[in-house]
Amino acid sequence: MKVSVEIECTPAEARAFFGLPDMTPLNDMMMERVKSSTSMMDAESVMKTWMNFGGAAQENFFKMMSGALPGVK
């Protein structure tokens, strides 16, 4: 015997039906943090930070990256 059941509901209604918590406020907070931290990931900001430490930071970064890739030296 094969039985198919089709239920039409929103994700919020499905979560409520199964007793799962509403994670929307937490998700919204985390997304705001991600959006606010994207300026720190700007290429110009990263290069300015590296240049403040001189070439040592770049050299260490390149060593770390080349060590992670097998066969690259």
PDB file with one MODEL, atoms N, CA, C and O in Angstrom:
MODEL        1
ATOM      1  N   MET A   1       0.851  -1.153   0.000  1.00  0.00           N
ATOM      2  CA  MET A   1       0.000   0.000   0.000  1.00  0.00           C
ATOM      3  C   MET A   1       0.909   1.231   0.000  1.00  0.00           C
ATOM      4  O   MET A   1       1.927   1.264   0.691  1.00  0.00           O
ATOM      5  N   LYS A   2       0.540   2.205  -0.756  1.00  0.00           N
ATOM      6  CA  LYS A   2       1.285   3.449  -0.842  1.00  0.00           C
ATOM      7  C   LYS A   2       0.323   4.608  -0.578  1.00  0.00           C
ATOM      8  O   LYS A   2      -0.728   4.717  -1.209  1.00  0.00           O
ATOM      9  N   VAL A   3       0.701   5.461   0.360  1.00  0.00           N
ATOM     10  CA  VAL A   3      -0.138   6.602   0.721  1.00  0.00           C
ATOM     11  C   VAL A   3       0.678   7.872   0.536  1.00  0.00           C
ATOM     12  O   VAL A   3       1.810   7.955   1.013  1.00  0.00           O
ATOM     13  N   SER A   4       0.128   8.846  -0.137  1.00  0.00           N
ATOM     14  CA  SER A   4       0.770  10.146  -0.324  1.00  0.00           C
ATOM     15  C   SER A   4      -0.085  11.218   0.343  1.00  0.00           C
ATOM     16  O   SER A   4      -1.305  11.264   0.186  1.00  0.00           O
ATOM     17  N   VAL A   5       0.599  12.074   1.089  1.00  0.00           N
ATOM     18  CA  VAL A   5      -0.096  13.176   1.746  1.00  0.00           C
ATOM     19  C   VAL A   5       0.604  14.458   1.345  1.00  0.00           C
ATOM     20  O   VAL A   5       1.823  14.571   1.471  1.00  0.00           O
ATOM     21  N   GLU A   6      -0.147  15.409   0.871  1.00  0.00           N
ATOM     22  CA  GLU A   6       0.414  16.700   0.477  1.00  0.00           C
ATOM     23  C   GLU A   6      -0.150  17.771   1.407  1.00  0.00           C
ATOM     24  O   GLU A   6      -1.363  17.937   1.534  1.00  0.00           O
ATOM     25  N   ILE A   7       0.772  18.496   2.057  1.00  0.00           N
ATOM     26  CA  ILE A   7       0.360  19.538   2.995  1.00  0.00           C
ATOM     27  C   ILE A   7       0.904  20.864   2.485  1.00  0.00           C
ATOM     28  O   ILE A   7       2.085  20.989   2.163  1.00  0.00           O
ATOM     29  N   GLU A   8       0.036  21.830   2.422  1.00  0.00           N
ATOM     30  CA  GLU A   8       0.447  23.151   1.972  1.00  0.00           C
ATOM     31  C   GLU A   8       0.463  24.087   3.180  1.00  0.00           C
ATOM     32  O   GLU A   8      -0.576  24.398   3.763  1.00  0.00           O
ATOM     33  N   CYS A   9       1.687  24.531   3.543  1.00  0.00           N
ATOM     34  CA  CYS A   9       1.815  25.464   4.658  1.00  0.00           C
ATOM     35  C   CYS A   9       3.124  26.238   4.503  1.00  0.00           C
ATOM     36  O   CYS A   9       4.005  25.860   3.730  1.00  0.00           O
ATOM     37  N   THR A  10       3.222  27.301   5.239  1.00  0.00           N
ATOM     38  CA  THR A  10       4.444  28.106   5.201  1.00  0.00           C
ATOM     39  C   THR A  10       5.501  27.455   6.093  1.00  0.00           C
ATOM     40  O   THR A  10       5.158  26.631   6.941  1.00  0.00           O
ATOM     41  N   PRO A  11       6.766  27.803   5.924  1.00  0.00           N
ATOM     42  CA  PRO A  11       7.798  27.270   6.821  1.00  0.00           C
ATOM     43  C   PRO A  11       7.516  27.592   8.292  1.00  0.00           C
ATOM     44  O   PRO A  11       7.772  26.763   9.165  1.00  0.00           O
ATOM     45  N   ALA A  12       6.996  28.774   8.567  1.00  0.00           N
ATOM     46  CA  ALA A  12       6.684  29.158   9.946  1.00  0.00           C
ATOM     47  C   ALA A  12       5.582  28.260  10.511  1.00  0.00           C
ATOM     48  O   ALA A  12       5.647  27.851  11.670  1.00  0.00           O
ATOM     49  N   GLU A  13       4.574  27.955   9.698  1.00  0.00           N
ATOM     50  CA  GLU A  13       3.496  27.069  10.150  1.00  0.00           C
ATOM     51  C   GLU A  13       4.019  25.650  10.393  1.00  0.00           C
ATOM     52  O   GLU A  13       3.594  24.994  11.344  1.00  0.00           O
ATOM     53  N   ALA A  14       4.913  25.182   9.565  1.00  0.00           N
ATOM     54  CA  ALA A  14       5.490  23.842   9.747  1.00  0.00           C
ATOM     55  C   ALA A  14       6.318  23.772  11.025  1.00  0.00           C
ATOM     56  O   ALA A  14       6.232  22.795  11.769  1.00  0.00           O
ATOM     57  N   ARG A  15       7.129  24.817  11.287  1.00  0.00           N
ATOM     58  CA  ARG A  15       7.915  24.851  12.521  1.00  0.00           C
ATOM     59  C   ARG A  15       6.997  24.836  13.742  1.00  0.00           C
ATOM     60  O   ARG A  15       7.253  24.112  14.703  1.00  0.00           O
ATOM     61  N   ALA A  16       5.941  25.625  13.706  1.00  0.00           N
ATOM     62  CA  ALA A  16       5.010  25.678  14.840  1.00  0.00           C
ATOM     63  C   ALA A  16       4.331  24.322  15.035  1.00  0.00           C
ATOM     64  O   ALA A  16       4.139  23.889  16.171  1.00  0.00           O
ATOM     65  N   PHE A  17       3.972  23.655  13.954  1.00  0.00           N
ATOM     66  CA  PHE A  17       3.310  22.359  14.045  1.00  0.00           C
ATOM     67  C   PHE A  17       4.210  21.320  14.714  1.00  0.00           C
ATOM     68  O   PHE A  17       3.745  20.527  15.533  1.00  0.00           O
ATOM     69  N   PHE A  18       5.491  21.326  14.367  1.00  0.00           N
ATOM     70  CA  PHE A  18       6.430  20.359  14.942  1.00  0.00           C
ATOM     71  C   PHE A  18       7.016  20.828  16.276  1.00  0.00           C
ATOM     72  O   PHE A  18       7.810  20.112  16.886  1.00  0.00           O
ATOM     73  N   GLY A  19       6.636  22.015  16.731  1.00  0.00           N
ATOM     74  CA  GLY A  19       7.094  22.508  18.025  1.00  0.00           C
ATOM     75  C   GLY A  19       8.513  23.048  18.009  1.00  0.00           C
ATOM     76  O   GLY A  19       9.147  23.141  19.060  1.00  0.00           O
ATOM     77  N   LEU A  20       9.020  23.404  16.847  1.00  0.00           N
ATOM     78  CA  LEU A  20      10.365  23.958  16.739  1.00  0.00           C
ATOM     79  C   LEU A  20      10.340  25.446  17.067  1.00  0.00           C
ATOM     80  O   LEU A  20       9.343  26.118  16.803  1.00  0.00           O
ATOM     81  N   PRO A  21      11.417  25.968  17.636  1.00  0.00           N
ATOM     82  CA  PRO A  21      11.430  27.390  18.002  1.00  0.00           C
ATOM     83  C   PRO A  21      11.554  28.289  16.776  1.00  0.00           C
ATOM     84  O   PRO A  21      12.084  27.892  15.738  1.00  0.00           O
ATOM     85  N   ASP A  22      11.052  29.504  16.927  1.00  0.00           N
ATOM     86  CA  ASP A  22      11.179  30.513  15.871  1.00  0.00           C
ATOM     87  C   ASP A  22      12.559  31.155  15.997  1.00  0.00           C
ATOM     88  O   ASP A  22      12.828  31.871  16.961  1.00  0.00           O
ATOM     89  N   MET A  23      13.423  30.903  15.034  1.00  0.00           N
ATOM     90  CA  MET A  23      14.796  31.386  15.069  1.00  0.00           C
ATOM     91  C   MET A  23      14.959  32.698  14.295  1.00  0.00           C
ATOM     92  O   MET A  23      16.086  33.144  14.084  1.00  0.00           O
ATOM     93  N   THR A  24      13.877  33.310  13.875  1.00  0.00           N
ATOM     94  CA  THR A  24      13.949  34.538  13.084  1.00  0.00           C
ATOM     95  C   THR A  24      14.702  35.659  13.792  1.00  0.00           C
ATOM     96  O   THR A  24      15.550  36.288  13.160  1.00  0.00           O
ATOM     97  N   PRO A  25      14.442  35.948  15.072  1.00  0.00           N
ATOM     98  CA  PRO A  25      15.195  37.036  15.725  1.00  0.00           C
ATOM     99  C   PRO A  25      16.698  36.761  15.779  1.00  0.00           C
ATOM    100  O   PRO A  25      17.500  37.670  15.566  1.00  0.00           O
ATOM    101  N   LEU A  26      17.081  35.521  16.060  1.00  0.00           N
ATOM    102  CA  LEU A  26      18.494  35.165  16.094  1.00  0.00           C
ATOM    103  C   LEU A  26      19.115  35.289  14.707  1.00  0.00           C
ATOM    104  O   LEU A  26      20.225  35.800  14.560  1.00  0.00           O
ATOM    105  N   ASN A  27      18.395  34.818  13.693  1.00  0.00           N
ATOM    106  CA  ASN A  27      18.889  34.921  12.322  1.00  0.00           C
ATOM    107  C   ASN A  27      19.058  36.381  11.914  1.00  0.00           C
ATOM    108  O   ASN A  27      20.057  36.739  11.289  1.00  0.00           O
ATOM    109  N   ASP A  28      18.093  37.222  12.262  1.00  0.00           N
ATOM    110  CA  ASP A  28      18.187  38.648  11.925  1.00  0.00           C
ATOM    111  C   ASP A  28      19.403  39.291  12.595  1.00  0.00           C
ATOM    112  O   ASP A  28      20.114  40.081  11.974  1.00  0.00           O
ATOM    113  N   MET A  29      19.640  38.946  13.875  1.00  0.00           N
ATOM    114  CA  MET A  29      20.779  39.500  14.591  1.00  0.00           C
ATOM    115  C   MET A  29      22.095  39.063  13.942  1.00  0.00           C
ATOM    116  O   MET A  29      23.003  39.876  13.767  1.00  0.00           O
ATOM    117  N   MET A  30      22.195  37.783  13.586  1.00  0.00           N
ATOM    118  CA  MET A  30      23.421  37.278  12.975  1.00  0.00           C
ATOM    119  C   MET A  30      23.658  37.916  11.603  1.00  0.00           C
ATOM    120  O   MET A  30      24.798  38.213  11.245  1.00  0.00           O
ATOM    121  N   MET A  31      22.608  38.121  10.853  1.00  0.00           N
ATOM    122  CA  MET A  31      22.759  38.747   9.536  1.00  0.00           C
ATOM    123  C   MET A  31      23.223  40.193   9.669  1.00  0.00           C
ATOM    124  O   MET A  31      24.010  40.661   8.846  1.00  0.00           O
ATOM    125  N   GLU A  32      22.755  40.907  10.682  1.00  0.00           N
ATOM    126  CA  GLU A  32      23.215  42.279  10.915  1.00  0.00           C
ATOM    127  C   GLU A  32      24.700  42.292  11.247  1.00  0.00           C
ATOM    128  O   GLU A  32      25.435  43.167  10.788  1.00  0.00           O
ATOM    129  N   ARG A  33      25.142  41.322  12.043  1.00  0.00           N
ATOM    130  CA  ARG A  33      26.570  41.233  12.370  1.00  0.00           C
ATOM    131  C   ARG A  33      27.405  40.951  11.133  1.00  0.00           C
ATOM    132  O   ARG A  33      28.475  41.533  10.950  1.00  0.00           O
ATOM    133  N   VAL A  34      26.913  40.058  10.288  1.00  0.00           N
ATOM    134  CA  VAL A  34      27.640  39.739   9.058  1.00  0.00           C
ATOM    135  C   VAL A  34      27.716  40.968   8.165  1.00  0.00           C
ATOM    136  O   VAL A  34      28.772  41.269   7.609  1.00  0.00           O
ATOM    137  N   LYS A  35      26.612  41.671   8.026  1.00  0.00           N
ATOM    138  CA  LYS A  35      26.592  42.872   7.185  1.00  0.00           C
ATOM    139  C   LYS A  35      27.534  43.948   7.721  1.00  0.00           C
ATOM    140  O   LYS A  35      28.200  44.635   6.945  1.00  0.00           O
ATOM    141  N   SER A  36      27.592  44.097   9.060  1.00  0.00           N
ATOM    142  CA  SER A  36      28.446  45.130   9.636  1.00  0.00           C
ATOM    143  C   SER A  36      29.922  44.747   9.553  1.00  0.00           C
ATOM    144  O   SER A  36      30.787  45.623   9.534  1.00  0.00           O
ATOM    145  N   SER A  37      30.217  43.457   9.503  1.00  0.00           N
ATOM    146  CA  SER A  37      31.619  43.038   9.458  1.00  0.00           C
ATOM    147  C   SER A  37      32.159  42.927   8.037  1.00  0.00           C
ATOM    148  O   SER A  37      33.352  42.682   7.858  1.00  0.00           O
ATOM    149  N   THR A  38      31.322  43.100   7.030  1.00  0.00           N
ATOM    150  CA  THR A  38      31.816  42.993   5.659  1.00  0.00           C
ATOM    151  C   THR A  38      32.778  44.123   5.320  1.00  0.00           C
ATOM    152  O   THR A  38      33.611  43.968   4.427  1.00  0.00           O
ATOM    153  N   SER A  39      32.685  45.248   6.004  1.00  0.00           N
ATOM    154  CA  SER A  39      33.625  46.335   5.734  1.00  0.00           C
ATOM    155  C   SER A  39      35.032  45.928   6.145  1.00  0.00           C
ATOM    156  O   SER A  39      36.008  46.405   5.566  1.00  0.00           O
ATOM    157  N   MET A  40      35.148  45.045   7.146  1.00  0.00           N
ATOM    158  CA  MET A  40      36.461  44.565   7.563  1.00  0.00           C
ATOM    159  C   MET A  40      37.060  43.621   6.528  1.00  0.00           C
ATOM    160  O   MET A  40      38.269  43.387   6.523  1.00  0.00           O
ATOM    161  N   MET A  41      36.217  43.079   5.652  1.00  0.00           N
ATOM    162  CA  MET A  41      36.692  42.143   4.647  1.00  0.00           C
ATOM    163  C   MET A  41      37.011  42.847   3.326  1.00  0.00           C
ATOM    164  O   MET A  41      37.370  42.199   2.343  1.00  0.00           O
ATOM    165  N   ASP A  42      36.881  44.146   3.309  1.00  0.00           N
ATOM    166  CA  ASP A  42      37.185  44.932   2.133  1.00  0.00           C
ATOM    167  C   ASP A  42      38.673  44.783   1.807  1.00  0.00           C
ATOM    168  O   ASP A  42      39.513  44.871   2.702  1.00  0.00           O
ATOM    169  N   ALA A  43      39.001  44.559   0.547  1.00  0.00           N
ATOM    170  CA  ALA A  43      40.392  44.321   0.142  1.00  0.00           C
ATOM    171  C   ALA A  43      41.304  45.483   0.535  1.00  0.00           C
ATOM    172  O   ALA A  43      42.436  45.260   0.964  1.00  0.00           O
ATOM    173  N   GLU A  44      40.833  46.694   0.397  1.00  0.00           N
ATOM    174  CA  GLU A  44      41.653  47.859   0.740  1.00  0.00           C
ATOM    175  C   GLU A  44      41.962  47.883   2.241  1.00  0.00           C
ATOM    176  O   GLU A  44      43.085  48.184   2.643  1.00  0.00           O
ATOM    177  N   SER A  45      40.963  47.565   3.062  1.00  0.00           N
ATOM    178  CA  SER A  45      41.182  47.535   4.506  1.00  0.00           C
ATOM    179  C   SER A  45      42.169  46.448   4.899  1.00  0.00           C
ATOM    180  O   SER A  45      43.020  46.656   5.763  1.00  0.00           O
ATOM    181  N   VAL A  46      42.052  45.292   4.265  1.00  0.00           N
ATOM    182  CA  VAL A  46      42.974  44.190   4.559  1.00  0.00           C
ATOM    183  C   VAL A  46      44.399  44.581   4.195  1.00  0.00           C
ATOM    184  O   VAL A  46      45.325  44.331   4.967  1.00  0.00           O
ATOM    185  N   MET A  47      44.583  45.190   3.028  1.00  0.00           N
ATOM    186  CA  MET A  47      45.934  45.579   2.599  1.00  0.00           C
ATOM    187  C   MET A  47      46.505  46.652   3.527  1.00  0.00           C
ATOM    188  O   MET A  47      47.700  46.630   3.824  1.00  0.00           O
ATOM    189  N   LYS A  48      45.679  47.584   3.987  1.00  0.00           N
ATOM    190  CA  LYS A  48      46.160  48.603   4.915  1.00  0.00           C
ATOM    191  C   LYS A  48      46.632  47.964   6.216  1.00  0.00           C
ATOM    192  O   LYS A  48      47.656  48.362   6.771  1.00  0.00           O
ATOM    193  N   THR A  49      45.889  46.977   6.700  1.00  0.00           N
ATOM    194  CA  THR A  49      46.277  46.282   7.923  1.00  0.00           C
ATOM    195  C   THR A  49      47.600  45.565   7.728  1.00  0.00           C
ATOM    196  O   THR A  49      48.476  45.614   8.592  1.00  0.00           O
ATOM    197  N   TRP A  50      47.744  44.895   6.585  1.00  0.00           N
ATOM    198  CA  TRP A  50      48.986  44.165   6.307  1.00  0.00           C
ATOM    199  C   TRP A  50      50.159  45.126   6.195  1.00  0.00           C
ATOM    200  O   TRP A  50      51.255  44.832   6.673  1.00  0.00           O
ATOM    201  N   MET A  51      49.937  46.256   5.573  1.00  0.00           N
ATOM    202  CA  MET A  51      51.033  47.199   5.375  1.00  0.00           C
ATOM    203  C   MET A  51      51.463  47.834   6.697  1.00  0.00           C
ATOM    204  O   MET A  51      52.617  48.240   6.833  1.00  0.00           O
ATOM    205  N   ASN A  52      50.558  47.926   7.670  1.00  0.00           N
ATOM    206  CA  ASN A  52      50.924  48.460   8.979  1.00  0.00           C
ATOM    207  C   ASN A  52      51.945  47.572   9.673  1.00  0.00           C
ATOM    208  O   ASN A  52      52.764  48.060  10.451  1.00  0.00           O
ATOM    209  N   PHE A  53      51.904  46.282   9.401  1.00  0.00           N
ATOM    210  CA  PHE A  53      52.849  45.355   9.998  1.00  0.00           C
ATOM    211  C   PHE A  53      54.087  45.175   9.131  1.00  0.00           C
ATOM    212  O   PHE A  53      54.962  44.372   9.457  1.00  0.00           O
ATOM    213  N   GLY A  54      54.167  45.895   8.059  1.00  0.00           N
ATOM    214  CA  GLY A  54      55.285  45.714   7.137  1.00  0.00           C
ATOM    215  C   GLY A  54      55.055  44.489   6.268  1.00  0.00           C
ATOM    216  O   GLY A  54      53.939  43.974   6.189  1.00  0.00           O
ATOM    217  N   GLY A  55      56.100  44.030   5.625  1.00  0.00           N
ATOM    218  CA  GLY A  55      55.978  42.879   4.733  1.00  0.00           C
ATOM    219  C   GLY A  55      55.898  41.566   5.470  1.00  0.00           C
ATOM    220  O   GLY A  55      55.593  40.543   4.856  1.00  0.00           O
ATOM    221  N   ALA A  56      56.160  41.554   6.768  1.00  0.00           N
ATOM    222  CA  ALA A  56      56.172  40.300   7.529  1.00  0.00           C
ATOM    223  C   ALA A  56      54.805  39.624   7.519  1.00  0.00           C
ATOM    224  O   ALA A  56      54.724  38.401   7.405  1.00  0.00           O
ATOM    225  N   ALA A  57      53.743  40.394   7.636  1.00  0.00           N
ATOM    226  CA  ALA A  57      52.409  39.801   7.650  1.00  0.00           C
ATOM    227  C   ALA A  57      52.101  39.139   6.315  1.00  0.00           C
ATOM    228  O   ALA A  57      51.542  38.043   6.277  1.00  0.00           O
ATOM    229  N   GLN A  58      52.461  39.800   5.222  1.00  0.00           N
ATOM    230  CA  GLN A  58      52.235  39.217   3.905  1.00  0.00           C
ATOM    231  C   GLN A  58      53.059  37.953   3.740  1.00  0.00           C
ATOM    232  O   GLN A  58      52.555  36.937   3.261  1.00  0.00           O
ATOM    233  N   GLU A  59      54.317  38.011   4.131  1.00  0.00           N
ATOM    234  CA  GLU A  59      55.192  36.869   3.985  1.00  0.00           C
ATOM    235  C   GLU A  59      54.666  35.679   4.783  1.00  0.00           C
ATOM    236  O   GLU A  59      54.649  34.554   4.284  1.00  0.00           O
ATOM    237  N   ASN A  60      54.242  35.920   6.008  1.00  0.00           N
ATOM    238  CA  ASN A  60      53.682  34.851   6.834  1.00  0.00           C
ATOM    239  C   ASN A  60      52.398  34.290   6.225  1.00  0.00           C
ATOM    240  O   ASN A  60      52.166  33.081   6.267  1.00  0.00           O
ATOM    241  N   PHE A  61      51.573  35.155   5.667  1.00  0.00           N
ATOM    242  CA  PHE A  61      50.343  34.712   5.028  1.00  0.00           C
ATOM    243  C   PHE A  61      50.656  33.817   3.830  1.00  0.00           C
ATOM    244  O   PHE A  61      50.050  32.757   3.673  1.00  0.00           O
ATOM    245  N   PHE A  62      51.597  34.235   2.990  1.00  0.00           N
ATOM    246  CA  PHE A  62      51.947  33.442   1.820  1.00  0.00           C
ATOM    247  C   PHE A  62      52.575  32.113   2.217  1.00  0.00           C
ATOM    248  O   PHE A  62      52.341  31.102   1.555  1.00  0.00           O
ATOM    249  N   LYS A  63      53.371  32.096   3.289  1.00  0.00           N
ATOM    250  CA  LYS A  63      53.946  30.840   3.784  1.00  0.00           C
ATOM    251  C   LYS A  63      52.845  29.905   4.252  1.00  0.00           C
ATOM    252  O   LYS A  63      52.872  28.706   3.973  1.00  0.00           O
ATOM    253  N   MET A  64      51.876  30.466   4.966  1.00  0.00           N
ATOM    254  CA  MET A  64      50.774  29.672   5.476  1.00  0.00           C
ATOM    255  C   MET A  64      49.969  29.071   4.320  1.00  0.00           C
ATOM    256  O   MET A  64      49.603  27.896   4.349  1.00  0.00           O
ATOM    257  N   MET A  65      49.701  29.892   3.307  1.00  0.00           N
ATOM    258  CA  MET A  65      48.920  29.414   2.173  1.00  0.00           C
ATOM    259  C   MET A  65      49.688  28.383   1.348  1.00  0.00           C
ATOM    260  O   MET A  65      49.109  27.387   0.914  1.00  0.00           O
ATOM    261  N   SER A  66      50.970  28.605   1.131  1.00  0.00           N
ATOM    262  CA  SER A  66      51.734  27.646   0.346  1.00  0.00           C
ATOM    263  C   SER A  66      51.934  26.342   1.118  1.00  0.00           C
ATOM    264  O   SER A  66      52.050  25.277   0.512  1.00  0.00           O
ATOM    265  N   GLY A  67      51.976  26.418   2.442  1.00  0.00           N
ATOM    266  CA  GLY A  67      52.074  25.206   3.246  1.00  0.00           C
ATOM    267  C   GLY A  67      50.791  24.394   3.205  1.00  0.00           C
ATOM    268  O   GLY A  67      50.822  23.175   3.372  1.00  0.00           O
ATOM    269  N   ALA A  68      49.675  25.052   2.988  1.00  0.00           N
ATOM    270  CA  ALA A  68      48.376  24.356   2.949  1.00  0.00           C
ATOM    271  C   ALA A  68      48.154  23.640   1.628  1.00  0.00           C
ATOM    272  O   ALA A  68      47.362  22.701   1.554  1.00  0.00           O
ATOM    273  N   LEU A  69      48.847  24.078   0.585  1.00  0.00           N
ATOM    274  CA  LEU A  69      48.681  23.479  -0.730  1.00  0.00           C
ATOM    275  C   LEU A  69      49.811  22.479  -0.976  1.00  0.00           C
ATOM    276  O   LEU A  69      50.977  22.873  -1.003  1.00  0.00           O
ATOM    277  N   PRO A  70      49.495  21.202  -1.154  1.00  0.00           N
ATOM    278  CA  PRO A  70      50.550  20.224  -1.380  1.00  0.00           C
ATOM    279  C   PRO A  70      51.260  20.458  -2.716  1.00  0.00           C
ATOM    280  O   PRO A  70      50.623  20.737  -3.732  1.00  0.00           O
ATOM    281  N   GLY A  71      52.555  20.341  -2.694  1.00  0.00           N
ATOM    282  CA  GLY A  71      53.354  20.463  -3.914  1.00  0.00           C
ATOM    283  C   GLY A  71      53.699  21.888  -4.298  1.00  0.00           C
ATOM    284  O   GLY A  71      54.391  22.083  -5.298  1.00  0.00           O
ATOM    285  N   VAL A  72      53.255  22.895  -3.561  1.00  0.00           N
ATOM    286  CA  VAL A  72      53.549  24.283  -3.877  1.00  0.00           C
ATOM    287  C   VAL A  72      54.547  24.799  -2.849  1.00  0.00           C
ATOM    288  O   VAL A  72      54.312  24.704  -1.644  1.00  0.00           O
ATOM    289  N   LYS A  73      55.653  25.341  -3.325  1.00  0.00           N
ATOM    290  CA  LYS A  73      56.662  25.895  -2.407  1.00  0.00           C
ATOM    291  C   LYS A  73      57.130  27.230  -2.909  1.00  0.00           C
ATOM    292  O   LYS A  73      57.978  27.863  -2.281  1.00  0.00           O
TER     293      LYS A  73
ENDMDL
END
